[in-house]
Amino acid sequence: MEIKGKVVFSSGKQGDYDIWTLDLTSKEIKQLTSGSFWNDCPKWSPDGKKILFISNRTETPEIWIMDENGSNQARVTNTGRWHNTPDWSRDGKQMVFCANYDGNIDVYTMNIDGSGLVQITDYEGMDFNPQFSPDFKTIIFTSQRSGNDDIWTYDLETKETKQLTTYENKDFSPAYSPDGSLIAFVCQETTAIGEENLEIYLMDKEGINRRRITHNSGTDRYVSWSPNGESLIYTSSKARTTAERLKILDVTDLKSSNIDYDRTPLENEIDATTIGFGIFSIFPAAIVKKFYDEAYFGTERFPDWKY
């Protein structure tokens, strides 16, 4: 499996995430945003030249846009309302996102320049994690309208909604494959001892042929596709830690691999300095680091992949 291209993702700690890019060939990382606030949920434009993201640098999380190198950061929405998980239409002219404009979290569409707001769903609970289908005919999203987190679609022509999953546990964060034939999503499993466990599943676009493709005692989530549809990128943690790291999974043989690169700049951004106390003060920093919970050195979220 050849790994190439560039990944945009967010990294940091609670309340202090920043957006970075990682070149999958050179393993070079670059910081695109800074500051002690929440920059999150980055998404490449279809041509790879722009990035949509969420930032609360003006107090409430709004949708922002920037060039691929982090320049020309500009706010798209200016409502004082909560926004999350923006995604592009295939032609790069529109976005879909969820927001709390009227007391509920619903799905909306808007032109990239901030004009043409359209409310797609109107439910008293939560409709979230929306994404356009590649053919621009439907919007897929997560909803609690069935009494549980399940995956639904909205037909942009007929304006009808359809429930795709009915699993007893939570299904959420759906992502269409580039050709629209498959949907990757996250399922909240419950272990034999009652612990929550997030795993990644696949299903056909009609909601059939559901199958689990990760088997990890920790958390697997924030799933997205490679541009050629042959792999998934996601974040994964070990059991009993919140430190999530980037991984890639081949959807044919279901083999996963870590993305190894120097995380030092990410750790420096959140001042994750190791200090050896007592007898540990005589050990090198690399040894002392092993005694810290990995979460101290930050976590990774919302990867998106382009060639």
CORDAHU-V538302 format. One record per residue. N is the residue number from 1. RES is the residue in three letters. PHI is phi in degrees with one decimal (NA if undefined). PSI is psi in whole degrees, 0 to 359 (NA if undefined). Layout:
n: [N & N]
res: [RES & RES]
phi: [PHI & PHI]
psi: [PSI & PSI]
This chain:
n: [1 & 2 & 3 & 4 & 5 & 6 & 7 & 8 & 9 & 10 & 11 & 12 & 13 & 14 & 15 & 16 & 17 & 18 & 19 & 20 & 21 & 22 & 23 & 24 & 25 & 26 & 27 & 28 & 29 & 30 & 31 & 32 & 33 & 34 & 35 & 36 & 37 & 38 & 39 & 40 & 41 & 42 & 43 & 44 & 45 & 46 & 47 & 48 & 49 & 50 & 51 & 52 & 53 & 54 & 55 & 56 & 57 & 58 & 59 & 60 & 61 & 62 & 63 & 64 & 65 & 66 & 67 & 68 & 69 & 70 & 71 & 72 & 73 & 74 & 75 & 76 & 77 & 78 & 79 & 80 & 81 & 82 & 83 & 84 & 85 & 86 & 87 & 88 & 89 & 90 & 91 & 92 & 93 & 94 & 95 & 96 & 97 & 98 & 99 & 100 & 101 & 102 & 103 & 104 & 105 & 106 & 107 & 108 & 109 & 110 & 111 & 112 & 113 & 114 & 115 & 116 & 117 & 118 & 119 & 120 & 121 & 122 & 123 & 124 & 125 & 126 & 127 & 128 & 129 & 130 & 131 & 132 & 133 & 134 & 135 & 136 & 137 & 138 & 139 & 140 & 141 & 142 & 143 & 144 & 145 & 146 & 147 & 148 & 149 & 150 & 151 & 152 & 153 & 154 & 155 & 156 & 157 & 158 & 159 & 160 & 161 & 162 & 163 & 164 & 165 & 166 & 167 & 168 & 169 & 170 & 171 & 172 & 173 & 174 & 175 & 176 & 177 & 178 & 179 & 180 & 181 & 182 & 183 & 184 & 185 & 186 & 187 & 188 & 189 & 190 & 191 & 192 & 193 & 194 & 195 & 196 & 197 & 198 & 199 & 200 & 201 & 202 & 203 & 204 & 205 & 206 & 207 & 208 & 209 & 210 & 211 & 212 & 213 & 214 & 215 & 216 & 217 & 218 & 219 & 220 & 221 & 222 & 223 & 224 & 225 & 226 & 227 & 228 & 229 & 230 & 231 & 232 & 233 & 234 & 235 & 236 & 237 & 238 & 239 & 240 & 241 & 242 & 243 & 244 & 245 & 246 & 247 & 248 & 249 & 250 & 251 & 252 & 253 & 254 & 255 & 256 & 257 & 258 & 259 & 260 & 261 & 262 & 263 & 264 & 265 & 266 & 267 & 268 & 269 & 270 & 271 & 272 & 273 & 274 & 275 & 276 & 277 & 278 & 279 & 280 & 281 & 282 & 283 & 284 & 285 & 286 & 287 & 288 & 289 & 290 & 291 & 292 & 293 & 294 & 295 & 296 & 297 & 298 & 299 & 300 & 301 & 302 & 303 & 304 & 305 & 306 & 307]
res: [MET & GLU & ILE & LYS & GLY & LYS & VAL & VAL & PHE & SER & SER & GLY & LYS & GLN & GLY & ASP & TYR & ASP & ILE & TRP & THR & LEU & ASP & LEU & THR & SER & LYS & GLU & ILE & LYS & GLN & LEU & THR & SER & GLY & SER & PHE & TRP & ASN & ASP & CYS & PRO & LYS & TRP & SER & PRO & ASP & GLY & LYS & LYS & ILE & LEU & PHE & ILE & SER & ASN & ARG & THR & GLU & THR & PRO & GLU & ILE & TRP & ILE & MET & ASP & GLU & ASN & GLY & SER & ASN & GLN & ALA & ARG & VAL & THR & ASN & THR & GLY & ARG & TRP & HIS & ASN & THR & PRO & ASP & TRP & SER & ARG & ASP & GLY & LYS & GLN & MET & VAL & PHE & CYS & ALA & ASN & TYR & ASP & GLY & ASN & ILE & ASP & VAL & TYR & THR & MET & ASN & ILE & ASP & GLY & SER & GLY & LEU & VAL & GLN & ILE & THR & ASP & TYR & GLU & GLY & MET & ASP & PHE & ASN & PRO & GLN & PHE & SER & PRO & ASP & PHE & LYS & THR & ILE & ILE & PHE & THR & SER & GLN & ARG & SER & GLY & ASN & ASP & ASP & ILE & TRP & THR & TYR & ASP & LEU & GLU & THR & LYS & GLU & THR & LYS & GLN & LEU & THR & THR & TYR & GLU & ASN & LYS & ASP & PHE & SER & PRO & ALA & TYR & SER & PRO & ASP & GLY & SER & LEU & ILE & ALA & PHE & VAL & CYS & GLN & GLU & THR & THR & ALA & ILE & GLY & GLU & GLU & ASN & LEU & GLU & ILE & TYR & LEU & MET & ASP & LYS & GLU & GLY & ILE & ASN & ARG & ARG & ARG & ILE & THR & HIS & ASN & SER & GLY & THR & ASP & ARG & TYR & VAL & SER & TRP & SER & PRO & ASN & GLY & GLU & SER & LEU & ILE & TYR & THR & SER & SER & LYS & ALA & ARG & THR & THR & ALA & GLU & ARG & LEU & LYS & ILE & LEU & ASP & VAL & THR & ASP & LEU & LYS & SER & SER & ASN & ILE & ASP & TYR & ASP & ARG & THR & PRO & LEU & GLU & ASN & GLU & ILE & ASP & ALA & THR & THR & ILE & GLY & PHE & GLY & ILE & PHE & SER & ILE & PHE & PRO & ALA & ALA & ILE & VAL & LYS & LYS & PHE & TYR & ASP & GLU & ALA & TYR & PHE & GLY & THR & GLU & ARG & PHE & PRO & ASP & TRP & LYS & TYR]
phi: [NA & -82.3 & -105.3 & -142.7 & 102.1 & -135.8 & -111.8 & -105.5 & -157.4 & -111.0 & -148.0 & 154.2 & -133.5 & -51.0 & 84.7 & -139.9 & -101.4 & -129.3 & -103.7 & -132.5 & -119.0 & -131.0 & -79.9 & -72.6 & -90.8 & -83.8 & 66.7 & -78.9 & -112.7 & -139.6 & -87.7 & -101.8 & -126.2 & -148.6 & 109.9 & -89.5 & -144.5 & -99.7 & -112.5 & -153.0 & 56.1 & -74.0 & -141.6 & -65.5 & -70.5 & -56.8 & -90.9 & 75.5 & -98.1 & -131.7 & -135.5 & -86.6 & -159.6 & -108.1 & -143.0 & -109.5 & -64.3 & -107.2 & 88.4 & -95.4 & -60.8 & -116.2 & -89.0 & -123.8 & -138.0 & -150.4 & -70.6 & -61.9 & -95.9 & 93.0 & -83.1 & 55.4 & -72.2 & -141.9 & -81.6 & -92.3 & -104.1 & -149.1 & -115.5 & 72.8 & -111.2 & -73.7 & -127.9 & -160.2 & 43.5 & -71.0 & -143.3 & -90.0 & -76.9 & -61.8 & -86.0 & 75.5 & -98.3 & -130.9 & -130.4 & -124.4 & -160.2 & -113.8 & -156.5 & -109.2 & -92.0 & -136.0 & 97.9 & -117.5 & -94.4 & -125.4 & -96.8 & -135.0 & -120.8 & -161.2 & -68.4 & -61.7 & -83.5 & 94.1 & -94.0 & 68.9 & -64.3 & -130.8 & -85.0 & -92.3 & -118.4 & -143.6 & -129.9 & -72.2 & -100.8 & -119.7 & -116.9 & -152.4 & 53.5 & -81.6 & -155.1 & -71.6 & -72.5 & -57.7 & -87.1 & 62.9 & -99.6 & -136.1 & -119.2 & -101.1 & -158.9 & -102.5 & -142.2 & -102.7 & -67.0 & -89.2 & 93.7 & -152.7 & -71.8 & -134.1 & -101.1 & -128.8 & -125.4 & -123.7 & -82.2 & -68.6 & -89.2 & -86.5 & 64.4 & -96.3 & -102.7 & -140.8 & -86.6 & -98.9 & -120.0 & -134.6 & -65.5 & -67.7 & -97.8 & -82.7 & -116.0 & -157.7 & 53.7 & -74.1 & -142.0 & -69.6 & -67.5 & -56.6 & -92.2 & 78.5 & -83.8 & -126.7 & -128.8 & -94.2 & -157.1 & -110.1 & -122.5 & -89.8 & -85.0 & -122.9 & -74.5 & -63.0 & -101.8 & 85.6 & -85.1 & -79.6 & -141.1 & -95.2 & -128.0 & -100.6 & -123.6 & -123.1 & -150.1 & -69.4 & -61.6 & -81.5 & 94.3 & -102.5 & 58.9 & -68.6 & -148.8 & -84.2 & -122.4 & -120.1 & -140.5 & -140.8 & -76.2 & -100.7 & -109.0 & -124.1 & -163.8 & 52.1 & -87.4 & -147.3 & -100.2 & -70.6 & -59.3 & -90.3 & 75.3 & -92.8 & -139.4 & -118.2 & -115.0 & -157.9 & -114.6 & -140.4 & -126.3 & -79.9 & -62.8 & 64.1 & -145.5 & -99.2 & -81.2 & -99.6 & -127.8 & -68.1 & -140.1 & -125.2 & -128.1 & -78.2 & -76.2 & -86.9 & -98.5 & 59.9 & -91.4 & -107.2 & -145.0 & -75.7 & -105.6 & -90.3 & -159.3 & -76.6 & -87.9 & -52.3 & -60.6 & -65.8 & -69.5 & -64.2 & -61.4 & -103.0 & 54.7 & -86.6 & -90.4 & -87.9 & -128.5 & -92.5 & -103.2 & 60.5 & -63.1 & -71.8 & -67.8 & -88.9 & -89.0 & -62.2 & -58.2 & -63.8 & -76.8 & -58.1 & -58.3 & -67.1 & -90.9 & -92.9 & -64.1 & -56.5 & -62.7 & -60.7 & -96.0 & 94.2 & -139.1 & -115.9 & -144.4 & 47.4 & -72.9 & -140.1 & -118.8 & -134.7 & -97.3]
psi: [115 & 126 & 115 & 172 & 195 & 139 & 134 & 139 & 169 & 150 & 148 & 214 & 172 & 121 & 354 & 71 & 145 & 163 & 135 & 160 & 151 & 121 & 119 & 345 & 306 & 342 & 19 & 134 & 152 & 134 & 127 & 330 & 162 & 173 & 158 & 57 & 190 & 105 & 120 & 174 & 49 & 146 & 126 & 144 & 161 & 329 & 359 & 10 & 347 & 162 & 125 & 146 & 171 & 138 & 141 & 29 & 342 & 28 & 300 & 138 & 116 & 167 & 132 & 165 & 149 & 165 & 165 & 337 & 7 & 357 & 167 & 48 & 127 & 143 & 132 & 315 & 152 & 67 & 346 & 14 & 159 & 132 & 157 & 158 & 61 & 149 & 154 & 152 & 158 & 331 & 358 & 10 & 340 & 164 & 156 & 144 & 172 & 150 & 159 & 84 & 334 & 28 & 346 & 156 & 112 & 172 & 137 & 157 & 159 & 151 & 154 & 334 & 3 & 359 & 170 & 41 & 130 & 129 & 124 & 314 & 156 & 87 & 142 & 348 & 230 & 125 & 123 & 176 & 52 & 158 & 139 & 146 & 154 & 329 & 3 & 27 & 335 & 164 & 129 & 144 & 171 & 140 & 152 & 12 & 343 & 1 & 2 & 160 & 114 & 168 & 132 & 163 & 153 & 122 & 118 & 339 & 309 & 344 & 25 & 145 & 151 & 133 & 127 & 327 & 146 & 25 & 150 & 333 & 183 & 132 & 130 & 176 & 58 & 149 & 120 & 143 & 159 & 330 & 0 & 3 & 337 & 157 & 123 & 145 & 173 & 138 & 135 & 103 & 165 & 124 & 173 & 335 & 15 & 10 & 149 & 140 & 121 & 126 & 160 & 137 & 162 & 152 & 161 & 162 & 338 & 355 & 7 & 172 & 47 & 131 & 143 & 134 & 355 & 150 & 92 & 137 & 352 & 217 & 132 & 122 & 192 & 54 & 141 & 164 & 152 & 155 & 331 & 359 & 9 & 344 & 163 & 144 & 140 & 179 & 147 & 142 & 160 & 169 & 141 & 31 & 151 & 9 & 104 & 140 & 153 & 138 & 159 & 140 & 129 & 121 & 351 & 306 & 356 & 28 & 133 & 156 & 148 & 157 & 102 & 127 & 168 & 111 & 3 & 314 & 324 & 319 & 322 & 325 & 326 & 14 & 47 & 73 & 133 & 136 & 124 & 121 & 150 & 227 & 334 & 347 & 343 & 351 & 152 & 157 & 325 & 328 & 314 & 324 & 328 & 342 & 357 & 148 & 137 & 331 & 337 & 333 & 16 & 175 & 160 & 145 & 158 & 56 & 146 & 139 & 135 & 158 & NA]
